[in-house]
Amino acid sequence: MKNTSIGEYSSGEREMCRMGKDKEDLRQRRAQRPVIDVFDRRILAALAADSSQSYARLGESVGLSAPAVHERVRRLKQSGAIKGVHAALDGAALGKPLLAFVHVEAAGWGKSERLMQVLRFPEVEEMHSVAGDASVLFKVRTASPQALEAFLAQIHAVPGVTGTRSYIALSTYLERPVQAGVTDSWPEMPPQD
């Protein structure tokens, strides 16, 4: 069989080769969802509860050897299933006891470059683009109502922002990171009497 260079093909044939290569590149670049099995979920749950555990201790709790756990954790980090390891900080102990959720209403899409600049403030813990009557949702933890008011002033100074609604948490019953478990079958709720 003759080995032909790409220059010897017609322009249509060259384009087909290029399209095939582009498809291959696209397939390789497309993010692959990691396959997470029962052991991975056990490891992730154990790490979510206490990320400072040694691989030996993790292995004991999930029923694998330390090297096997190490390899799985490496793979989970590489795939993006583990985005990082963080210390869980207490807002009140750090002088920021006021937790608020701020819904931002904006003309148009709302998520502007200027609005993104408020992410530089350490009081902002989360920012989400949302569907509904608000376009952006912030989770904010501040030192006082006055500090929350100063944050809101920063939001209202952004062109296009038409309003905000703030919800202040009085008590927190559950605050946790993403959980490794998945509910396979949701229970039917019993009717109220």
C-alpha atoms as an extended CHARMM CRD file, in Angstrom:
* protein
*
       193  EXT
         1         1  MET       CA              0.0000000000        0.0000000000        0.0000000000  PROA      1               0.0000000000
         2         2  LYS       CA              1.3500000000        3.4070000000       -1.0010000000  PROA      2               0.0000000000
         3         3  ASN       CA              2.0750000000        5.8610000000        1.8280000000  PROA      3               0.0000000000
         4         4  THR       CA              0.4630000000        9.1020000000        0.6380000000  PROA      4               0.0000000000
         5         5  SER       CA              1.1830000000       12.5350000000        2.1010000000  PROA      5               0.0000000000
         6         6  ILE       CA             -1.7340000000       14.8320000000        2.8960000000  PROA      6               0.0000000000
         7         7  GLY       CA             -0.6320000000       17.2040000000        0.1150000000  PROA      7               0.0000000000
         8         8  GLU       CA             -1.5200000000       14.5640000000       -2.4840000000  PROA      8               0.0000000000
         9         9  TYR       CA             -5.1920000000       14.5020000000       -1.4390000000  PROA      9               0.0000000000
        10        10  SER       CA             -7.8510000000       16.8090000000       -2.9020000000  PROA      10              0.0000000000
        11        11  SER       CA             -9.0110000000       19.7640000000       -0.8020000000  PROA      11              0.0000000000
        12        12  GLY       CA            -12.2370000000       17.8950000000        0.0350000000  PROA      12              0.0000000000
        13        13  GLU       CA            -10.3050000000       14.8440000000        1.1860000000  PROA      13              0.0000000000
        14        14  ARG       CA             -7.9580000000       17.0560000000        3.2430000000  PROA      14              0.0000000000
        15        15  GLU       CA            -10.9630000000       18.7060000000        4.8870000000  PROA      15              0.0000000000
        16        16  MET       CA            -12.4200000000       15.2890000000        5.7630000000  PROA      16              0.0000000000
        17        17  CYS       CA             -9.0870000000       14.2910000000        7.3580000000  PROA      17              0.0000000000
        18        18  ARG       CA             -9.0000000000       17.5510000000        9.3020000000  PROA      18              0.0000000000
        19        19  MET       CA            -12.6320000000       17.0950000000       10.4740000000  PROA      19              0.0000000000
        20        20  GLY       CA            -11.8520000000       13.5650000000       11.6360000000  PROA      20              0.0000000000
        21        21  LYS       CA             -8.8340000000       14.8200000000       13.5770000000  PROA      21              0.0000000000
        22        22  ASP       CA            -10.9020000000       17.6760000000       15.0820000000  PROA      22              0.0000000000
        23        23  LYS       CA            -13.5080000000       15.1420000000       16.2350000000  PROA      23              0.0000000000
        24        24  GLU       CA            -10.7780000000       13.0300000000       17.8160000000  PROA      24              0.0000000000
        25        25  ASP       CA             -9.3200000000       16.0860000000       19.5670000000  PROA      25              0.0000000000
        26        26  LEU       CA            -12.7850000000       17.0810000000       20.7730000000  PROA      26              0.0000000000
        27        27  ARG       CA            -13.4460000000       13.5920000000       22.1450000000  PROA      27              0.0000000000
        28        28  GLN       CA            -10.1270000000       13.6220000000       23.9860000000  PROA      28              0.0000000000
        29        29  ARG       CA            -10.7520000000       17.1070000000       25.4290000000  PROA      29              0.0000000000
        30        30  ARG       CA            -14.3500000000       16.3580000000       26.4890000000  PROA      30              0.0000000000
        31        31  ALA       CA            -14.4360000000       15.8580000000       30.2410000000  PROA      31              0.0000000000
        32        32  GLN       CA            -14.9950000000       12.2400000000       31.1000000000  PROA      32              0.0000000000
        33        33  ARG       CA            -17.1420000000       11.6160000000       34.1570000000  PROA      33              0.0000000000
        34        34  PRO       CA            -15.1480000000        9.5010000000       36.5500000000  PROA      34              0.0000000000
        35        35  VAL       CA            -16.5320000000        6.0420000000       37.2260000000  PROA      35              0.0000000000
        36        36  ILE       CA            -17.1180000000        5.9770000000       40.9710000000  PROA      36              0.0000000000
        37        37  ASP       CA            -17.6790000000        2.5990000000       42.5850000000  PROA      37              0.0000000000
        38        38  VAL       CA            -18.7180000000        1.5820000000       46.1120000000  PROA      38              0.0000000000
        39        39  PHE       CA            -15.1440000000        1.7350000000       47.4480000000  PROA      39              0.0000000000
        40        40  ASP       CA            -14.6260000000        5.2090000000       45.9700000000  PROA      40              0.0000000000
        41        41  ARG       CA            -17.8390000000        6.4110000000       47.6510000000  PROA      41              0.0000000000
        42        42  ARG       CA            -16.6960000000        4.9420000000       50.9850000000  PROA      42              0.0000000000
        43        43  ILE       CA            -13.3240000000        6.6640000000       50.6370000000  PROA      43              0.0000000000
        44        44  LEU       CA            -14.9610000000        9.9640000000       49.6840000000  PROA      44              0.0000000000
        45        45  ALA       CA            -17.3750000000        9.7570000000       52.6260000000  PROA      45              0.0000000000
        46        46  ALA       CA            -14.5240000000        9.0140000000       55.0400000000  PROA      46              0.0000000000
        47        47  LEU       CA            -12.4570000000       11.8980000000       53.6380000000  PROA      47              0.0000000000
        48        48  ALA       CA            -15.4410000000       14.2640000000       53.8590000000  PROA      48              0.0000000000
        49        49  ALA       CA            -15.7960000000       13.3450000000       57.5480000000  PROA      49              0.0000000000
        50        50  ASP       CA            -12.0470000000       13.6870000000       58.2860000000  PROA      50              0.0000000000
        51        51  SER       CA             -9.6220000000       14.5220000000       55.5030000000  PROA      51              0.0000000000
        52        52  SER       CA             -6.5860000000       14.3100000000       57.7990000000  PROA      52              0.0000000000
        53        53  GLN       CA             -6.7660000000       10.4990000000       58.0240000000  PROA      53              0.0000000000
        54        54  SER       CA             -3.7730000000        8.4580000000       56.9100000000  PROA      54              0.0000000000
        55        55  TYR       CA             -4.1530000000        6.0990000000       53.9680000000  PROA      55              0.0000000000
        56        56  ALA       CA             -3.6840000000        3.1820000000       56.3980000000  PROA      56              0.0000000000
        57        57  ARG       CA             -6.5820000000        4.3660000000       58.5710000000  PROA      57              0.0000000000
        58        58  LEU       CA             -8.7320000000        5.0360000000       55.5060000000  PROA      58              0.0000000000
        59        59  GLY       CA             -7.9190000000        1.5640000000       54.2140000000  PROA      59              0.0000000000
        60        60  GLU       CA             -9.0020000000       -0.0170000000       57.5010000000  PROA      60              0.0000000000
        61        61  SER       CA            -12.3140000000        1.8310000000       57.4570000000  PROA      61              0.0000000000
        62        62  VAL       CA            -13.1730000000        0.9790000000       53.8360000000  PROA      62              0.0000000000
        63        63  GLY       CA            -11.6820000000       -2.5190000000       53.5910000000  PROA      63              0.0000000000
        64        64  LEU       CA             -8.7370000000       -1.8420000000       51.2510000000  PROA      64              0.0000000000
        65        65  SER       CA             -4.9670000000       -1.7130000000       51.6210000000  PROA      65              0.0000000000
        66        66  ALA       CA             -3.2550000000        1.6430000000       52.1380000000  PROA      66              0.0000000000
        67        67  PRO       CA             -1.6080000000        1.5310000000       48.6670000000  PROA      67              0.0000000000
        68        68  ALA       CA             -4.9770000000        0.7700000000       47.0360000000  PROA      68              0.0000000000
        69        69  VAL       CA             -6.5750000000        3.7110000000       48.8550000000  PROA      69              0.0000000000
        70        70  HSD       CA             -3.6650000000        5.9700000000       47.8840000000  PROA      70              0.0000000000
        71        71  GLU       CA             -4.0730000000        5.0360000000       44.2060000000  PROA      71              0.0000000000
        72        72  ARG       CA             -7.8420000000        5.5870000000       44.3310000000  PROA      72              0.0000000000
        73        73  VAL       CA             -7.4540000000        8.9890000000       46.0130000000  PROA      73              0.0000000000
        74        74  ARG       CA             -4.8560000000        9.9600000000       43.3880000000  PROA      74              0.0000000000
        75        75  ARG       CA             -7.2650000000        8.9300000000       40.6130000000  PROA      75              0.0000000000
        76        76  LEU       CA            -10.1920000000       10.7680000000       42.2670000000  PROA      76              0.0000000000
        77        77  LYS       CA             -8.0970000000       13.9380000000       42.5100000000  PROA      77              0.0000000000
        78        78  GLN       CA             -6.9280000000       13.6040000000       38.9150000000  PROA      78              0.0000000000
        79        79  SER       CA            -10.4990000000       13.1170000000       37.6610000000  PROA      79              0.0000000000
        80        80  GLY       CA            -11.7660000000       16.1560000000       39.5640000000  PROA      80              0.0000000000
        81        81  ALA       CA            -14.0330000000       14.1920000000       41.9200000000  PROA      81              0.0000000000
        82        82  ILE       CA            -11.8530000000       15.5450000000       44.7600000000  PROA      82              0.0000000000
        83        83  LYS       CA            -11.4090000000       19.2520000000       44.0960000000  PROA      83              0.0000000000
        84        84  GLY       CA             -9.2790000000       19.9560000000       47.1470000000  PROA      84              0.0000000000
        85        85  VAL       CA             -8.8410000000       19.3400000000       50.8520000000  PROA      85              0.0000000000
        86        86  HSD       CA             -9.9650000000       22.1060000000       53.1730000000  PROA      86              0.0000000000
        87        87  ALA       CA            -10.2840000000       22.8300000000       56.8650000000  PROA      87              0.0000000000
        88        88  ALA       CA            -13.8650000000       23.4330000000       58.0510000000  PROA      88              0.0000000000
        89        89  LEU       CA            -13.7600000000       26.8460000000       59.7290000000  PROA      89              0.0000000000
        90        90  ASP       CA            -16.2650000000       28.1570000000       62.2740000000  PROA      90              0.0000000000
        91        91  GLY       CA            -17.6390000000       31.5540000000       61.2270000000  PROA      91              0.0000000000
        92        92  ALA       CA            -18.5880000000       32.6830000000       64.7420000000  PROA      92              0.0000000000
        93        93  ALA       CA            -15.1630000000       31.7110000000       66.1280000000  PROA      93              0.0000000000
        94        94  LEU       CA            -13.5670000000       33.8240000000       63.3730000000  PROA      94              0.0000000000
        95        95  GLY       CA            -15.6840000000       36.8810000000       64.1960000000  PROA      95              0.0000000000
        96        96  LYS       CA            -18.2150000000       36.4060000000       61.3780000000  PROA      96              0.0000000000
        97        97  PRO       CA            -21.3870000000       35.0850000000       63.0570000000  PROA      97              0.0000000000
        98        98  LEU       CA            -23.9350000000       36.5540000000       60.5930000000  PROA      98              0.0000000000
        99        99  LEU       CA            -24.8110000000       34.1890000000       57.7380000000  PROA      99              0.0000000000
       100       100  ALA       CA            -26.9240000000       35.5840000000       54.9010000000  PROA      100             0.0000000000
       101       101  PHE       CA            -28.0950000000       34.5010000000       51.4810000000  PROA      101             0.0000000000
       102       102  VAL       CA            -28.3570000000       37.4270000000       49.0690000000  PROA      102             0.0000000000
       103       103  HSD       CA            -30.4780000000       37.1390000000       45.9290000000  PROA      103             0.0000000000
       104       104  VAL       CA            -29.3880000000       39.6690000000       43.3030000000  PROA      104             0.0000000000
       105       105  GLU       CA            -31.9080000000       40.8840000000       40.7370000000  PROA      105             0.0000000000
       106       106  ALA       CA            -30.4310000000       42.4150000000       37.6070000000  PROA      106             0.0000000000
       107       107  ALA       CA            -31.5040000000       43.7990000000       34.2770000000  PROA      107             0.0000000000
       108       108  GLY       CA            -30.3890000000       41.2310000000       31.7340000000  PROA      108             0.0000000000
       109       109  TRP       CA            -28.2080000000       38.3090000000       32.7110000000  PROA      109             0.0000000000
       110       110  GLY       CA            -26.6850000000       39.9140000000       35.7940000000  PROA      110             0.0000000000
       111       111  LYS       CA            -23.4390000000       37.9500000000       36.0270000000  PROA      111             0.0000000000
       112       112  SER       CA            -21.2080000000       40.7580000000       34.8620000000  PROA      112             0.0000000000
       113       113  GLU       CA            -17.4590000000       41.2280000000       35.1550000000  PROA      113             0.0000000000
       114       114  ARG       CA            -18.1080000000       44.0070000000       37.6750000000  PROA      114             0.0000000000
       115       115  LEU       CA            -20.3650000000       41.7900000000       39.8120000000  PROA      115             0.0000000000
       116       116  MET       CA            -17.6950000000       39.0910000000       39.7690000000  PROA      116             0.0000000000
       117       117  GLN       CA            -15.3250000000       41.5840000000       41.4290000000  PROA      117             0.0000000000
       118       118  VAL       CA            -17.1820000000       41.2170000000       44.7450000000  PROA      118             0.0000000000
       119       119  LEU       CA            -15.7080000000       37.7150000000       44.9560000000  PROA      119             0.0000000000
       120       120  ARG       CA            -12.5170000000       39.3310000000       46.2360000000  PROA      120             0.0000000000
       121       121  PHE       CA            -14.2060000000       39.9460000000       49.6080000000  PROA      121             0.0000000000
       122       122  PRO       CA            -13.5610000000       37.0710000000       52.0570000000  PROA      122             0.0000000000
       123       123  GLU       CA            -17.1430000000       37.3970000000       53.3350000000  PROA      123             0.0000000000
       124       124  VAL       CA            -18.3850000000       35.8090000000       50.0810000000  PROA      124             0.0000000000
       125       125  GLU       CA            -18.4190000000       32.0290000000       50.5340000000  PROA      125             0.0000000000
       126       126  GLU       CA            -20.4220000000       31.0280000000       47.4550000000  PROA      126             0.0000000000
       127       127  MET       CA            -21.7950000000       32.5740000000       44.2680000000  PROA      127             0.0000000000
       128       128  HSD       CA            -24.3060000000       30.8190000000       42.0490000000  PROA      128             0.0000000000
       129       129  SER       CA            -25.9960000000       31.7560000000       38.7880000000  PROA      129             0.0000000000
       130       130  VAL       CA            -29.6240000000       30.7470000000       39.3540000000  PROA      130             0.0000000000
       131       131  ALA       CA            -32.9290000000       30.3940000000       37.5530000000  PROA      131             0.0000000000
       132       132  GLY       CA            -35.9880000000       32.1840000000       38.8760000000  PROA      132             0.0000000000
       133       133  ASP       CA            -36.6660000000       35.7620000000       39.9110000000  PROA      133             0.0000000000
       134       134  ALA       CA            -33.0190000000       36.3680000000       40.9050000000  PROA      134             0.0000000000
       135       135  SER       CA            -30.0740000000       35.9660000000       38.5750000000  PROA      135             0.0000000000
       136       136  VAL       CA            -27.3020000000       35.4740000000       41.1390000000  PROA      136             0.0000000000
       137       137  LEU       CA            -27.2730000000       34.0260000000       44.6590000000  PROA      137             0.0000000000
       138       138  PHE       CA            -24.5110000000       34.7740000000       47.1720000000  PROA      138             0.0000000000
       139       139  LYS       CA            -23.7830000000       33.0100000000       50.4560000000  PROA      139             0.0000000000
       140       140  VAL       CA            -22.1590000000       35.6360000000       52.6650000000  PROA      140             0.0000000000
       141       141  ARG       CA            -20.8120000000       35.4860000000       56.2270000000  PROA      141             0.0000000000
       142       142  THR       CA            -20.1680000000       38.8400000000       57.9280000000  PROA      142             0.0000000000
       143       143  ALA       CA            -19.1810000000       40.2480000000       61.3190000000  PROA      143             0.0000000000
       144       144  SER       CA            -22.3790000000       42.2650000000       61.8150000000  PROA      144             0.0000000000
       145       145  PRO       CA            -25.5360000000       43.6360000000       60.1870000000  PROA      145             0.0000000000
       146       146  GLN       CA            -23.5250000000       46.7680000000       59.3730000000  PROA      146             0.0000000000
       147       147  ALA       CA            -20.9240000000       44.6840000000       57.5280000000  PROA      147             0.0000000000
       148       148  LEU       CA            -23.7420000000       43.0090000000       55.5640000000  PROA      148             0.0000000000
       149       149  GLU       CA            -25.1030000000       46.4720000000       54.7360000000  PROA      149             0.0000000000
       150       150  ALA       CA            -21.6540000000       47.5120000000       53.4440000000  PROA      150             0.0000000000
       151       151  PHE       CA            -21.5500000000       44.3690000000       51.2710000000  PROA      151             0.0000000000
       152       152  LEU       CA            -25.0190000000       45.1580000000       49.8980000000  PROA      152             0.0000000000
       153       153  ALA       CA            -23.8290000000       48.6820000000       49.0470000000  PROA      153             0.0000000000
       154       154  GLN       CA            -21.0810000000       47.1010000000       46.9290000000  PROA      154             0.0000000000
       155       155  ILE       CA            -23.6960000000       44.9880000000       45.1200000000  PROA      155             0.0000000000
       156       156  HSD       CA            -26.0490000000       47.9320000000       44.5180000000  PROA      156             0.0000000000
       157       157  ALA       CA            -23.1710000000       49.9770000000       43.0560000000  PROA      157             0.0000000000
       158       158  VAL       CA            -22.8450000000       47.4630000000       40.1970000000  PROA      158             0.0000000000
       159       159  PRO       CA            -24.4730000000       48.7360000000       36.9760000000  PROA      159             0.0000000000
       160       160  GLY       CA            -27.4970000000       46.6460000000       36.0200000000  PROA      160             0.0000000000
       161       161  VAL       CA            -28.3700000000       45.5130000000       39.5510000000  PROA      161             0.0000000000
       162       162  THR       CA            -32.0300000000       46.3770000000       40.1470000000  PROA      162             0.0000000000
       163       163  GLY       CA            -32.4340000000       44.9700000000       43.6510000000  PROA      163             0.0000000000
       164       164  THR       CA            -31.4900000000       42.4400000000       46.2720000000  PROA      164             0.0000000000
       165       165  ARG       CA            -33.2950000000       40.2650000000       48.7800000000  PROA      165             0.0000000000
       166       166  SER       CA            -31.3690000000       39.0830000000       51.8140000000  PROA      166             0.0000000000
       167       167  TYR       CA            -32.2100000000       36.1230000000       54.0100000000  PROA      167             0.0000000000
       168       168  ILE       CA            -30.4090000000       36.0200000000       57.3500000000  PROA      168             0.0000000000
       169       169  ALA       CA            -29.9490000000       32.6040000000       58.9500000000  PROA      169             0.0000000000
       170       170  LEU       CA            -31.1000000000       32.5320000000       62.5840000000  PROA      170             0.0000000000
       171       171  SER       CA            -29.9080000000       28.9610000000       63.2140000000  PROA      171             0.0000000000
       172       172  THR       CA            -28.0850000000       26.3980000000       61.1180000000  PROA      172             0.0000000000
       173       173  TYR       CA            -29.2750000000       22.8050000000       61.4680000000  PROA      173             0.0000000000
       174       174  LEU       CA            -27.1250000000       21.2950000000       58.7410000000  PROA      174             0.0000000000
       175       175  GLU       CA            -24.1060000000       22.6010000000       56.8940000000  PROA      175             0.0000000000
       176       176  ARG       CA            -21.9660000000       20.0920000000       55.0870000000  PROA      176             0.0000000000
       177       177  PRO       CA            -19.8720000000       19.6790000000       51.9580000000  PROA      177             0.0000000000
       178       178  VAL       CA            -20.9200000000       17.6360000000       48.9410000000  PROA      178             0.0000000000
       179       179  GLN       CA            -21.7030000000       14.0940000000       50.0860000000  PROA      179             0.0000000000
       180       180  ALA       CA            -20.4110000000       10.9520000000       48.3890000000  PROA      180             0.0000000000
       181       181  GLY       CA            -23.6330000000        8.9760000000       48.7650000000  PROA      181             0.0000000000
       182       182  VAL       CA            -26.4710000000        8.8780000000       46.2430000000  PROA      182             0.0000000000
       183       183  THR       CA            -30.1030000000        8.0910000000       47.0690000000  PROA      183             0.0000000000
       184       184  ASP       CA            -31.0890000000        5.1940000000       44.8280000000  PROA      184             0.0000000000
       185       185  SER       CA            -34.7640000000        5.1500000000       45.7740000000  PROA      185             0.0000000000
       186       186  TRP       CA            -36.5590000000        8.0730000000       47.3640000000  PROA      186             0.0000000000
       187       187  PRO       CA            -39.0500000000        7.0100000000       50.0430000000  PROA      187             0.0000000000
       188       188  GLU       CA            -42.6740000000        7.9400000000       49.6570000000  PROA      188             0.0000000000
       189       189  MET       CA            -43.6190000000       10.5430000000       52.2110000000  PROA      189             0.0000000000
       190       190  PRO       CA            -46.4290000000        9.4660000000       54.5440000000  PROA      190             0.0000000000
       191       191  PRO       CA            -49.5510000000       11.6660000000       54.3190000000  PROA      191             0.0000000000
       192       192  GLN       CA            -50.0530000000       14.2410000000       57.0560000000  PROA      192             0.0000000000
       193       193  ASP       CA            -52.9040000000       13.6100000000       59.5220000000  PROA      193             0.0000000000
